[in-house]
Amino acid sequence: MVSLRFLLCFLFVSSAYATIVSHDGRAITIDGHRRVLLSGSIHYPRSTPEMWPDLIKKGKEGGLDAIETYVFWNAHEPTRRQYDFSGKLDLIRFLKTIQDEGLYGVLRIGPYACAEWNYGGFPVWLHNMPGMVFRTTNKSFMDEMQNFTTMIVDMVKKEKLFASQGGPIILAQIENEYGNVMGPYGESGKAYIKWCANMAQSLDVGVPWIMCQQNDAPQPMLNTCNGFYCDNFVPNNPNTPKMWTENWTGWFKQWGGKNPHRTTEDVAFSVARFFQRGGTFNNYYMYHGGTNFDRTAGGPYITTSYDYDAPLDEYGNLNQPKYGHLKQLHDVLHSMERTLTYGNISTIDFGNSASATIYKTEEGSSCFFGNGNENSDAKISFQGESYVVPAWSVTILPDCKNEAYNTAKITTQTSMMVKKPNEAEDTPSTLKWSWRPENVDNFILKGKGDSTQTQLFDQKVVTNDQSDYLWYMTTVKFKKRDLFLGKSMSLRVNSTAHALHAFVNGKHIGNQHAENGKFNYVFEKDVKFKSGRNVIALLSITVGLANYGAFFESKPAGITGPIFITGRNGDETIVKDLSAHKWSYKTGLNGFENQFFRTESMSKWSVESVPFNRSMTWYKATFKAPLGNDPVVVDLMGLGKGTAWVNGNNIGRYWPAFISSENGCDAKCNYRGAYHAEKCLTNCGEPTQRWYHVPRSFLNGEGDNTLVLFEEMGGNPSLVSFQTTRVGSVCANVYENKIIELSCDRKPISAIKFASFGNPYGNCGSFEKGTCESSNNTVDILTQECVGKEKCSIDVSTKKFGAPDCSGAARKLAVEVIC
């Protein structure tokens, strides 16, 4: 088992084209060569098969070696032993697309994913099996987990996609971040992790298995790190390389929340710091976040957009400067691969959080100068030369002499994205709507459901997660002389429904939704009951099931009570507990069952007197596909909450009526200092999500397209419009003696809005000339070199622009071009 440097080899000997993937304490080794590996997470169901080649190609062009993805159990096995690998769930097609681009794959089978995905990727039918407990030594759970994991491995093996078979997959993952939550599971948790390791190893995939955030990962599992920073991570075994499976490039967004941003400088700092301190594998989570189509968003309350402020935005556009700045870092790290993976390592501590790390081989040396101080630059003297390392940054010198890269000095463009109106021919300025009501009479007037029980059930138990909607209905009878009827009465519901609508005798008495992260609340409204039979109908709505935490599968959803009617007369209060009443249940809504969202639906729609601000209402309109190839979005401003479909494709939940709070946003974000999810927020006082992605593959290029909305709360569809998203302008602010490339992403540069070489100041969109400026006309020079071209490269030098006298201060070029 033990060989040179404790090399552990995995080889599937049956393939003549096998790739040997191994590891030692320094790095992952591929065919005998230690590798510096840069990887990026792209989740196949969060985009479409038509998008995959472009996303993966951009990953390769951005300097990635590998693409990582989870496998989502509940998407593939929505009903026990009934599987779905069609369309955007075609895992094999996705892996082959990675292979076609010449990249490696990292397959995180889990099958627990977290990923802000509904229920963490577990199917709800699993929870509803008798005696079920997730992620512990529960025989039913382990049997089902092994069945699914084995099936995925067998599918991948059949297509020869593991590296040991000549395929792209160099790493596989079992479980996920269990170490973060395993404490409450006690000894059973420890036994479960050992079982996971043995089960995975028995599958004989021929590549190493990883366990992230698992400090007690049994051998030969490789434990890895997840987080915003992993430079201080130490593997639990000297034969395990220092690996970072999730470098969080941003953060997810929740309904009612603001837009999170992680600065480009800080992401680059985290990566460079990691490699400075011995890391050799870094995976960006996410590299492309994408979209939570249909009901896949988890949470509760994860938005439909899963943009994550990743290097590729939700629609697949380059998120500049993050994409370009990291690409430059990848190029520098790859150029140092042999030195980083074979060199002897020494460190010099300069004090005040500044240090140098030297990697030395017989061929030469490479250096990192790190400055972890948040406030002050570091002046470093090294081998007779002086260097200034900005606060909270890392400088990389591949030859230990010349600075090739600094994480805080961005020399790539910033792209400002804009939304453009739909310019398709014959498209009216506003959509023409038809409508129909959701028929709820059977529930709110008759209280009729499909099943009846004398208790309140968790929503997951009844719906099996086949719908966001569950009706809870009961009847209450009062005699004419009942003590209740003469009093002030109210209905009080203790709720864990994410949103709730209440009806009494057919009248909507109110709605309420969870706020500020509190998913248990009390709904109470005054009600006038009548003598005789009264129907109480409560519509419980989920907005993504919990996806994280110990025993998260047991977190309640729906209306678990208690439910009371209270009557008050002065100081006297009478309480009637309805919790053990006979409750009737109905999963889903009529329009969903009858598929009103299908373009071929035969349901009757009216164009007369289209109502606005009406709850439980369906709307439909036709539109032409926007011209060109730019990504398409639909602006749902004016609507309340619901679901949207384009040509029968569910583009996800919408909730533009949920406005974020006015406070907590940053006009300017300081990259210095440790990042956290509440730092660098924007979009205060605005809808959490206004625009929703419509992939081009969902559209008919010619002819009409159909948009269908189900509006739960009431809204105004007259404001809805289709738009495209594209680069509107490009900026750069680059110091002298650098080369800057400006690109409008396959569109021509149309004009130079601003250009100055000297000491200009300001930010993209608001640059100003400084106190010194070159005598040559910078705008004219850039107009000649760039306008009319899709891209241009500019040598930022006095030779090109002249030599302004800036009193010794560093000179730089600030430019903004219009696309």
C-alpha positions in Angstrom: 0.0 0.0 0.0 2.8 2.4 0.8 5.2 3.6 -1.9 7.1 6.7 -2.8 5.8 9.6 -0.8 2.9 7.3 0.3 1.5 7.4 -3.2 -1.9 5.9 -3.3 -2.9 4.7 -6.8 -6.3 3.9 -8.2 -6.4 2.0 -11.5 -9.2 0.3 -13.3 -7.1 -2.3 -15.1 -9.7 -3.4 -17.6 -9.3 -0.3 -19.7 -6.4 0.1 -22.2 -6.9 3.8 -22.0 -7.1 4.2 -18.3 -5.9 7.3 -16.6 -4.2 6.7 -13.3 -5.5 9.1 -10.7 -3.6 9.0 -7.4 -2.6 11.3 -4.6 0.0 11.9 -1.9 0.2 14.6 0.8 1.1 17.2 -1.8 -1.3 16.9 -4.7 -3.6 14.9 -6.9 -1.5 13.1 -9.4 -2.7 12.3 -12.9 -0.7 9.8 -14.9 2.3 10.3 -12.7 2.3 14.1 -12.6 1.3 16.1 -9.6 -1.2 18.7 -10.7 -2.4 22.2 -9.7 -6.1 21.8 -10.3 -8.6 24.6 -10.7 -12.2 23.5 -10.8 -15.7 25.1 -11.0 -19.2 24.0 -10.0 -21.8 24.0 -12.7 -25.0 22.2 -11.8 -26.6 20.6 -14.9 -30.3 21.0 -13.8 -29.8 24.7 -13.2 -29.3 25.4 -16.9 -30.3 23.6 -20.0 -28.5 21.1 -22.3 -28.3 23.8 -25.0 -26.4 26.0 -22.5 -23.9 23.3 -21.3 -21.3 23.5 -24.1 -21.0 27.3 -23.9 -20.8 27.3 -20.1 -18.2 24.5 -20.0 -16.2 26.1 -22.9 -16.1 29.4 -20.9 -14.9 27.5 -17.9 -12.0 26.1 -19.9 -11.2 29.5 -21.4 -11.3 30.9 -17.9 -8.5 28.6 -16.9 -10.4 25.7 -15.3 -9.1 22.1 -15.4 -12.3 20.5 -14.2 -16.0 20.9 -13.8 -17.8 19.8 -10.6 -21.4 18.9 -10.1 -23.7 17.4 -7.6 -26.2 14.6 -8.4 -29.7 15.5 -7.3 -31.5 12.4 -6.0 -35.0 13.9 -5.8 -34.8 15.1 -9.4 -33.8 11.7 -10.7 -36.0 9.6 -8.5 -39.1 11.8 -7.8 -41.1 8.6 -7.1 -39.5 5.5 -5.6 -38.0 3.4 -8.3 -39.2 5.7 -11.0 -36.3 7.6 -12.6 -35.8 10.6 -14.8 -32.7 11.5 -16.7 -34.3 13.4 -19.5 -33.7 17.0 -20.7 -31.7 19.1 -18.2 -31.5 16.0 -15.9 -29.4 14.1 -18.5 -26.4 13.6 -16.3 -24.5 11.4 -18.8 -24.9 14.0 -21.5 -23.5 16.7 -19.2 -20.5 14.5 -18.3 -19.8 13.8 -21.9 -20.0 17.5 -22.7 -17.3 18.0 -20.1 -15.3 15.3 -21.7 -15.8 16.8 -25.2 -14.2 20.0 -24.0 -11.2 18.2 -22.7 -11.8 18.9 -19.0 -11.8 16.7 -16.0 -15.0 16.0 -13.9 -15.6 15.9 -10.2 -18.8 13.9 -9.5 -20.3 14.7 -6.1 -22.8 11.9 -5.8 -23.7 12.6 -2.1 -26.5 11.8 -2.5 -27.1 14.6 0.1 -26.3 17.8 -1.8 -27.5 20.8 0.3 -26.8 23.2 -2.5 -29.9 25.3 -1.5 -31.7 22.7 -3.5 -35.2 21.5 -2.4 -34.9 19.2 0.6 -31.1 19.1 0.1 -31.6 16.8 -2.8 -33.5 14.1 -0.9 -36.8 12.9 -2.2 -39.7 13.4 0.2 -41.0 9.9 -0.3 -37.8 8.8 1.5 -38.9 10.8 4.6 -42.3 9.2 4.5 -41.1 5.6 4.7 -41.9 4.0 8.1 -39.2 4.5 10.8 -37.1 6.7 8.5 -34.2 8.9 9.8 -31.8 10.5 7.4 -28.0 10.3 7.5 -27.5 7.9 10.3 -27.4 4.1 10.9 -31.0 3.7 9.9 -31.3 0.6 7.7 -34.0 1.9 5.5 -32.1 5.1 4.8 -28.8 3.2 4.1 -30.5 0.8 1.8 -32.1 3.5 -0.2 -28.9 5.6 -0.3 -26.8 2.6 -1.4 -29.4 1.8 -4.1 -29.3 5.3 -5.6 -25.5 5.7 -5.3 -24.9 2.3 -6.9 -27.2 3.1 -9.7 -25.4 6.4 -10.5 -22.0 4.7 -10.3 -23.2 1.9 -12.6 -24.6 4.4 -15.1 -21.3 6.3 -15.2 -19.3 3.1 -15.5 -21.4 1.8 -18.3 -20.5 4.9 -20.3 -16.8 4.5 -19.3 -16.7 8.0 -17.7 -14.5 7.4 -14.8 -10.8 8.3 -15.4 -9.9 4.7 -14.6 -11.9 3.8 -17.7 -10.5 6.6 -19.9 -13.2 9.1 -18.9 -13.1 12.6 -17.4 -14.1 11.9 -13.8 -11.0 12.1 -11.6 -12.8 12.4 -8.2 -16.0 11.2 -6.7 -17.7 12.4 -3.5 -19.8 10.5 -0.9 -21.9 12.4 1.7 -21.5 16.1 2.0 -20.6 18.5 4.9 -21.7 15.9 7.5 -19.0 16.9 9.9 -20.7 20.3 10.2 -23.8 18.7 11.8 -22.8 15.3 13.0 -22.6 16.1 16.7 -26.3 15.5 17.5 -26.1 12.1 15.8 -23.7 10.9 18.4 -22.0 7.5 18.0 -24.5 6.6 15.3 -23.1 9.5 13.2 -19.6 8.1 13.5 -20.7 4.7 12.5 -22.7 6.1 9.6 -19.6 7.9 8.2 -17.6 4.6 8.4 -20.4 2.9 6.6 -20.4 5.6 3.9 -16.7 5.2 3.3 -16.9 1.4 3.1 -19.9 1.5 0.8 -18.3 4.0 -1.5 -15.0 2.1 -1.6 -16.9 -1.2 -2.4 -18.2 0.4 -5.6 -14.7 0.2 -7.2 -14.8 3.4 -9.2 -11.0 3.5 -9.7 -10.6 7.2 -8.6 -10.3 8.7 -5.1 -13.4 9.4 -3.0 -13.6 12.7 -1.2 -15.6 13.7 1.9 -15.9 17.5 2.5 -15.9 19.0 5.9 -15.3 15.6 7.5 -12.3 15.8 9.8 -12.7 12.2 10.8 -13.1 10.9 7.3 -12.0 7.2 7.3 -9.1 6.2 5.0 -8.9 6.1 2.1 -11.4 8.9 1.9 -9.9 12.4 1.3 -11.2 15.0 3.6 -11.6 18.5 2.1 -12.6 22.0 3.0 -15.6 24.2 2.2 -15.9 27.9 3.0 -14.9 31.5 2.1 -11.3 30.8 3.2 -9.5 27.5 3.5 -5.8 28.5 3.7 -5.6 27.3 7.4 -7.2 23.9 6.6 -5.1 20.9 7.5 -6.1 17.5 6.1 -6.6 14.7 8.7 -3.9 12.5 7.1 -0.4 13.3 5.9 -1.1 11.4 2.7 -4.1 13.7 1.8 -3.5 16.7 -0.3 -4.8 20.1 0.8 -8.1 20.4 -1.2 -10.8 23.0 -1.3 -14.1 21.6 -2.7 -16.2 24.8 -2.2 -14.7 28.2 -2.5 -17.8 30.3 -2.2 -17.6 32.9 -4.9 -20.6 34.8 -3.6 -23.7 33.7 -1.7 -27.3 32.6 -2.3 -30.3 34.9 -2.1 -33.6 34.4 -0.1 -37.0 36.0 -0.6 -37.1 39.2 1.3 -33.3 39.5 1.2 -30.8 41.7 -0.7 -28.3 40.9 -3.4 -25.1 39.5 -2.0 -21.7 40.3 -3.6 -18.3 39.0 -2.9 -15.6 41.2 -4.4 -13.3 39.9 -7.1 -10.2 41.0 -5.1 -11.3 38.9 -2.1 -12.0 35.7 -4.1 -8.6 36.0 -5.7 -7.0 36.7 -2.3 -8.6 33.6 -0.9 -7.3 31.4 -3.8 -3.8 32.8 -3.8 -3.6 32.5 0.0 -4.7 28.9 -0.3 -2.0 28.0 -2.8 0.6 30.1 -0.9 -0.1 27.8 2.1 0.2 24.5 0.2 -3.1 24.0 -1.4 -3.2 22.3 -4.8 -6.9 21.8 -5.7 -9.5 24.7 -5.6 -13.1 24.4 -6.7 -15.2 27.5 -7.1 -18.8 27.1 -5.7 -20.3 28.4 -7.9 -18.6 29.0 -11.2 -22.0 29.2 -12.8 -25.0 29.3 -10.4 -27.8 29.3 -12.9 -31.6 29.1 -12.2 -33.8 27.1 -9.8 -36.4 26.2 -12.4 -39.7 24.7 -11.4 -39.9 23.8 -7.7 -36.2 23.0 -7.2 -35.3 25.9 -5.0 -34.7 24.9 -1.4 -34.5 26.9 1.8 -37.1 27.6 2.8 -37.3 30.8 0.7 -34.3 30.3 -1.7 -35.0 32.5 -4.8 -35.5 31.2 -8.3 -32.2 33.0 -9.3 -29.1 31.1 -8.1 -26.7 33.6 -9.6 -24.4 33.4 -6.6 -22.3 36.3 -8.0 -20.3 33.6 -9.8 -17.7 34.2 -12.6 -20.5 33.3 -15.1 -23.8 35.0 -14.3 -27.1 33.3 -14.1 -27.6 33.6 -17.9 -24.1 32.5 -18.8 -22.6 35.9 -19.4 -19.0 36.6 -18.2 -19.2 38.3 -14.8 -16.4 40.8 -15.3 -14.0 41.6 -13.7 -14.4 38.4 -11.6 -14.1 36.0 -14.6 -11.1 37.7 -16.1 -9.1 38.4 -12.9 -9.4 34.8 -11.9 -8.4 33.6 -15.3 -5.2 35.6 -15.0 -4.6 34.0 -11.6 -5.2 30.5 -13.0 -2.7 31.2 -15.8 0.0 32.2 -13.3 -0.7 29.3 -11.0 -0.5 26.8 -13.9 2.8 28.3 -15.0 4.2 27.4 -11.5 2.7 23.9 -11.4 5.9 21.9 -11.1 7.4 24.3 -8.5 4.2 24.3 -6.4 3.8 20.6 -6.4 7.4 19.4 -6.1 9.3 22.4 -4.6 10.6 22.6 -1.0 8.7 25.1 1.0 10.0 27.8 3.3 8.4 30.8 4.9 9.5 34.2 6.1 7.3 36.1 8.6 7.7 39.8 8.2 5.3 40.6 11.1 2.1 42.6 11.0 0.4 39.7 9.0 2.9 39.9 6.1 4.8 36.8 5.0 6.7 35.3 2.1 6.4 31.7 1.0 9.1 30.3 -1.3 8.8 27.2 -3.3 12.2 26.0 -4.5 13.2 23.2 -6.9 16.5 22.6 -8.7 15.1 24.4 -11.7 14.2 27.6 -9.9 11.9 29.2 -7.3 8.5 30.8 -7.1 7.3 33.2 -4.4 4.1 34.4 -2.8 4.1 37.6 -0.8 1.0 37.7 1.4 -0.4 40.6 3.4 -3.4 39.7 5.6 -3.5 43.1 7.3 -6.9 44.7 6.5 -5.7 48.3 6.9 -2.1 48.9 5.8 0.1 47.9 2.9 3.2 45.9 3.6 6.6 47.0 2.5 8.7 43.9 1.9 12.5 43.6 1.4 13.4 40.4 -0.3 16.7 39.3 -1.9 17.8 42.9 -2.2 14.6 44.2 -3.8 11.7 46.1 -2.3 8.1 45.3 -2.9 4.8 46.9 -1.7 2.0 44.4 -1.1 -1.4 46.2 -0.7 -3.5 45.4 2.3 -5.5 42.1 2.2 -3.7 40.9 -0.9 -1.2 38.4 -2.3 1.5 39.1 -4.8 2.8 36.2 -6.9 6.3 36.2 -8.4 6.8 33.0 -10.5 10.6 33.7 -10.6 10.8 35.3 -7.1 11.8 38.5 -8.7 9.1 40.0 -10.9 5.5 40.5 -9.9 3.2 38.7 -12.3 0.0 39.1 -10.3 -1.5 40.8 -7.3 -5.0 39.9 -6.1 -5.9 43.5 -5.3 -4.8 44.9 -8.7 -7.4 44.3 -11.3 -6.3 44.6 -14.9 -9.3 43.2 -16.5 -12.4 45.0 -17.7 -15.6 45.6 -15.7 -18.8 44.8 -17.7 -22.0 46.7 -17.0 -25.0 44.6 -17.9 -28.2 46.1 -19.2 -31.7 44.9 -20.0 -33.0 45.7 -23.5 -36.7 45.8 -24.5 -38.0 43.0 -26.8 -37.4 44.2 -30.3 -39.1 41.3 -32.1 -41.2 42.3 -35.0 -44.9 42.8 -34.5 -44.5 42.7 -30.7 -46.9 45.2 -29.0 -45.5 47.5 -26.3 -47.8 45.7 -23.8 -48.9 42.1 -23.8 -52.5 41.2 -24.4 -53.9 39.1 -21.5 -56.6 36.5 -21.1 -57.5 35.1 -17.7 -59.5 32.6 -15.7 -60.0 32.1 -12.0 -58.7 29.2 -10.0 -61.7 27.2 -9.0 -61.6 26.9 -5.2 -65.3 26.5 -4.5 -65.1 22.8 -3.5 -62.6 23.7 -0.8 -63.7 27.1 0.5 -67.5 26.4 0.4 -67.8 22.6 0.7 -64.5 21.7 2.5 -64.2 18.6 0.2 -60.8 16.9 0.0 -59.4 13.6 -1.0 -58.7 12.2 2.5 -59.8 12.8 6.0 -58.0 12.5 9.4 -58.7 13.6 12.9 -55.4 15.3 13.3 -53.2 17.9 11.6 -50.4 16.5 9.5 -47.1 17.9 8.3 -47.5 19.0 4.7 -44.7 16.7 3.5 -46.6 13.7 4.8 -49.7 14.4 2.8 -48.3 15.9 -0.4 -45.2 13.8 -0.8 -43.9 17.1 -2.2 -45.9 16.7 -5.4 -47.1 20.3 -5.0 -46.5 23.5 -3.1 -50.1 23.6 -2.1 -52.2 21.7 0.5 -55.7 22.5 1.6 -56.6 21.8 5.3 -60.4 21.9 5.7 -62.8 21.3 8.5 -66.4 22.2 9.4 -67.6 23.7 12.7 -71.2 23.7 13.8 -72.7 26.2 16.2 -76.2 26.0 17.6 -78.3 29.2 17.6 -77.8 29.7 21.3 -74.1 28.7 21.3 -72.1 30.8 23.8 -69.6 31.5 21.0 -71.9 33.3 18.6 -72.7 36.3 20.8 -69.0 37.1 21.3 -66.2 38.7 19.4 -64.7 35.8 17.7 -61.3 35.0 16.0 -59.6 32.2 14.2 -56.1 31.5 15.5 -53.7 29.3 13.6 -50.2 28.3 14.8 -48.6 27.8 11.4 -45.4 26.5 9.9 -46.7 27.1 6.4 -44.3 29.3 4.4 -47.4 31.2 3.2 -51.0 30.8 4.3 -54.4 31.8 2.9 -57.5 31.5 5.2 -61.1 31.2 4.2 -64.3 31.0 6.3 -67.5 30.2 4.6 -66.1 31.0 1.2 -64.8 34.4 2.3 -61.1 35.1 2.2 -60.2 36.4 5.6 -56.5 37.1 5.1 -53.1 35.7 4.3 -49.7 35.7 5.9 -46.2 34.5 5.2 -43.1 33.9 7.2 -40.7 36.8 7.6 -37.2 37.4 8.9 -36.3 33.8 8.9 -39.0 32.8 11.3 -41.0 30.0 9.8 -43.4 29.4 12.7 -45.9 32.2 13.3 -49.4 32.8 14.5 -52.1 33.9 12.1 -55.1 35.4 13.8 -58.1 37.2 12.3 -61.5 38.2 13.6 -64.2 36.1 12.1 -68.0 36.1 12.1 -69.3 32.6 12.4 -72.9 31.7 11.8 -75.3 29.2 13.4 -75.2 25.9 11.7 -72.4 24.6 9.5 -69.2 26.7 9.0 -66.4 25.8 6.6 -62.8 26.7 7.5 -60.4 26.2 4.6 -56.7 26.9 5.0 -54.4 26.8 2.0 -50.8 26.1 3.1 -48.0 26.9 0.7 -44.4 25.8 0.8 -41.6 27.8 -0.8 -38.8 25.3 -0.9 -38.2 22.7 1.8 -35.3 22.9 4.3 -32.0 21.7 2.9 -29.5 22.0 5.8 -28.9 21.0 9.4 -29.0 18.0 11.7 -32.3 16.1 11.2 -33.4 18.8 8.8 -35.9 16.3 7.3 -38.0 16.7 10.4 -38.4 20.4 10.2 -42.1 21.0 10.0 -43.9 22.5 7.0 -47.6 23.2 6.7 -50.1 23.6 9.5 -49.3 21.5 12.5 -51.3 23.5 14.9 -52.8 24.0 17.3 -55.8 25.8 15.8 -58.3 27.6 17.9 -61.5 29.6 17.7 -61.7 32.1 20.5 -64.7 34.0 21.7 -64.4 37.1 23.9 -67.0 38.9 25.9 -65.4 41.5 28.1 -63.0 39.6 30.4 -64.5 36.3 29.5 -62.7 34.1 26.9 -63.9 30.8 25.5 -61.5 28.7 23.5 -62.4 25.9 21.1 -59.5 23.7 20.0 -59.9 22.4 16.4 -56.7 20.5 16.2 -58.3 17.1 16.7 -61.3 17.9 14.5 -62.0 15.9 11.4 -59.7 17.5 8.8 -60.1 17.0 5.1 -57.0 17.3 2.9 -56.5 18.1 -0.8 -53.1 18.3 -2.5 -52.6 20.9 -5.2 -54.8 23.2 -7.1 -57.3 22.7 -9.9 -55.4 24.6 -12.5 -52.2 22.6 -11.9 -54.1 19.3 -12.1 -55.7 20.4 -15.4 -52.5 21.8 -16.6 -53.7 25.3 -17.5 -50.0 26.1 -18.2 -49.8 23.8 -21.2 -50.0 25.5 -24.6 -52.4 22.8 -25.9 -54.6 23.1 -22.8 -58.3 23.2 -23.8 -59.3 25.2 -20.8 -61.5 28.3 -21.4 -59.8 31.7 -21.0 -61.6 35.0 -21.2 -60.3 38.3 -22.7 -63.1 40.3 -21.2 -62.6 42.5 -18.2 -59.2 41.1 -17.2 -59.0 41.7 -13.4 -56.0 43.1 -11.6 -55.0 42.5 -8.0 -57.1 39.4 -7.8 -55.8 36.4 -5.9 -56.0 32.8 -7.1 -56.0 33.9 -10.8 -54.5 32.5 -14.0 -53.2 34.8 -16.7 -52.1 34.0 -20.3 -50.4 36.1 -23.0 -48.6 35.4 -26.3 -45.4 37.1 -27.4 -42.7 36.9 -30.1 -39.2 35.6 -29.1 -36.7 38.6 -28.8 -34.4 38.9 -31.8 -30.8 37.8 -31.6 -29.0 35.4 -29.3 -28.8 37.4 -26.1 -30.2 35.7 -23.0 -33.9 36.4 -22.4 -35.6 37.5 -19.2 -39.1 38.3 -18.3 -39.7 41.3 -16.0 -42.5 40.4 -13.6 -42.6 43.8 -11.8 -46.1 44.4 -10.6 -47.0 40.9 -9.8 -47.4 39.4 -6.3 -46.4 35.8 -5.8 -46.9 32.7 -7.9 -45.4 30.5 -10.7 -44.6 31.2 -14.4 -44.4 29.0 -17.4 -43.2 29.7 -21.0 -44.5 27.3 -23.6 -45.3 24.9 -20.8 -41.8 25.1 -19.3 -41.9 26.0 -15.6 -39.4 28.9 -15.1 -39.8 28.9 -11.4 -41.6 30.6 -8.5 -41.9 34.4 -8.6 -42.4 36.8 -5.8 -41.6 40.4 -6.8 -44.0 41.7 -4.2 -41.5 40.6 -1.5 -39.4 43.8 -1.0 -36.1 43.8 0.9 -35.6 46.1 3.8 -34.3 49.7 3.2 -31.2 49.2 5.4 -28.0 47.3 5.2 -26.7 48.0 1.7 -23.3 49.4 0.8 -22.8 52.1 -1.7 -19.2 51.1 -2.0 -17.8 47.8 -1.0 -14.4 47.5 0.7 -12.7 44.2 -0.4 -10.4 44.4 2.6 -11.2 42.1 5.5 -12.9 38.8 5.8 -16.0 38.4 3.8 -19.3 37.2 5.3 -22.8 36.9 3.8 -24.0 40.3 5.1 -21.1 42.2 3.7 -21.4 44.2 0.4 -25.2 43.9 0.0 -27.1 45.8 -2.7 -30.8 46.2 -3.8 -32.2 47.6 -0.6 -35.9 48.5 -0.8 -36.4 46.6 -4.0 -38.0 43.3 -5.0 -35.7 40.5 -4.1 -36.1 39.2 -7.6 -37.7 41.1 -10.5 -36.3 39.4 -13.6 -36.7 35.7 -14.4 -34.6 33.7 -16.8 -36.2 32.3 -20.0 -33.7 30.0 -21.7 -33.6 30.4 -25.5 -34.3 26.7 -25.8 -37.8 27.2 -24.2 -38.8 29.6 -27.0 -40.1 29.1 -30.5 -37.9 31.2 -32.8 -40.7 31.7 -35.2 -44.4 32.1 -34.4 -46.0 32.8 -31.0 -44.8 31.9 -27.6 -47.1 31.6 -24.6 -46.6 32.9 -21.1 -48.8 31.6 -18.3 -48.9 33.0 -14.8 -50.6 31.6 -11.7 -51.0 34.6 -9.3 -51.6 33.6 -5.7 -51.8 37.0 -4.0 -52.9 39.5 -6.6 -50.9 41.6 -9.0 -50.9 43.7 -12.1 -49.7 41.7 -15.2 -50.0 44.8 -17.5 -46.4 45.7 -16.5 -44.9 42.3 -17.5 -42.4 42.5 -20.4 -39.8 40.4 -22.1 -36.2 41.7 -22.4 -32.7 40.6 -23.3 -29.7 41.0 -21.1 -26.3 42.0 -22.6 -23.2 44.0 -22.0 -24.1 47.7 -22.1 -20.7 49.3 -21.4 -17.2 48.2 -20.5 -14.8 49.9 -18.1 -11.2 49.6 -17.1 -9.0 51.4 -14.6 -5.5 50.1 -15.1 -2.0 51.2 -14.0 0.8 52.0 -16.4 2.8 49.2 -18.1 -0.2 46.8 -18.3 -2.1 45.6 -21.3 -5.9 45.8 -21.0 -8.3 44.0 -23.3 -11.7 45.5 -23.9 -14.5 43.3 -25.3 -18.2 43.8 -25.8 -18.9 40.0 -25.8 -19.2 39.4 -29.6 -20.7 42.9 -30.2 -18.9 45.9 -31.6 -17.7 48.7 -29.5 -19.7 51.7 -30.6 -18.2 54.7 -28.8 -15.7 55.9 -26.2 -17.7 57.5 -23.4 -14.7 58.4 -21.2 -10.9 58.0 -21.4 -8.1 59.7 -19.5 -4.5 58.7 -18.9 -3.0 60.3 -15.8 -4.6 60.2 -12.4 -8.3 59.9 -13.1 -10.6 58.8 -10.3 -14.1 57.4 -9.7 -15.8 54.2 -10.6 -17.2 52.6 -13.7 -20.0 54.9 -14.9 -18.7 57.9 -13.0 -15.1 58.4 -13.9 -13.6 61.9 -13.6 -10.4 63.5 -14.9 -7.8 64.1 -12.2 -5.1 66.8 -11.8 -2.8 65.4 -14.4 -3.5 64.1 -17.9 -1.5 63.1 -21.0 -1.1 65.7 -23.7 -2.2 63.2 -26.4 -6.0 62.9 -26.9 -6.8 59.6 -25.2 -10.3 59.5 -26.5 -9.1 59.9 -30.1 -6.5 57.2 -29.7 -9.0 54.7 -28.3 -11.6 55.6 -30.9 -9.2 54.7 -33.6 -8.0 51.5 -32.0 -11.4 50.2 -30.6 -14.5 51.6 -32.1 -16.2 49.2 -34.6 -14.3 46.2 -33.3 -15.6 43.5 -31.0 -12.4 43.6 -28.9 -9.2 45.6 -28.7 -6.0 45.4 -26.7 -4.4 48.5 -25.3 -0.8 48.9 -24.1 -1.1 51.3 -21.2 2.1 53.2 -21.6 3.6 56.6 -22.1 4.7 55.6 -25.5 1.1 55.3 -26.6 -0.5 58.1 -24.6 2.3 60.5 -23.7 3.9 61.2 -20.3 1.7 63.3 -18.0 3.5 64.8 -15.0 1.7 63.4 -12.0 4.3 64.4 -9.5 5.7 60.9 -9.1 2.3 59.3 -8.5 1.5 56.1 -10.5 -0.2 56.8 -13.8 -3.2 54.9 -15.0 -5.8 54.7 -17.7 -9.5 55.0 -17.0 -11.8 54.2 -19.9 -15.5 53.5 -20.5 -16.7 52.3 -23.8 -20.3 51.8 -25.0 -21.3 48.5 -26.6 
